[in-house]
Amino acid sequence: MSKEPKEQRESGAEDETGNDGEIERSVLAAVDNVARQAAEAQRELAAEVKESAENDQEDAENEEHAAKFAEGVHERDSRRNEVKK
C-alpha cells in the first residue's frame, strides 16, 4: 500500500475541518450582532419609558396648576357673590 492515498485522506480531512473556524466565526458574529441589537433596543425602550414618565410628571403638574387656578377663580366668584347679597 502506498502512502499517497493516506496522505490525501489526511489532507482532505484537514481541508474539511479548516472550514469549522470560518463557520464558528460566522456564528459568533451573528450572535454578537443579535446581542448588540437587543442591547440597543433595550436602551431605546428605557429612553422611551423615561421620556414617558417625564411627560406624565409634566402633565400632572399642569393639571395641578389648572386645578389651583380654577379654585382661585371659584373663590373670587364666591366672594363677589357674597358681597352682592
Contacts in CASP RR format, 6 or more apart in sequence:
PFRMAT RR
TARGET T0000
AUTHOR 0000-0000-0000
METHOD contacts of the structure
MODEL  1
MSKEPKEQRESGAEDETGNDGEIERSVLAAVDNVARQAAEAQRELAAEVK
ESAENDQEDAENEEHAAKFAEGVHERDSRRNEVKK
END
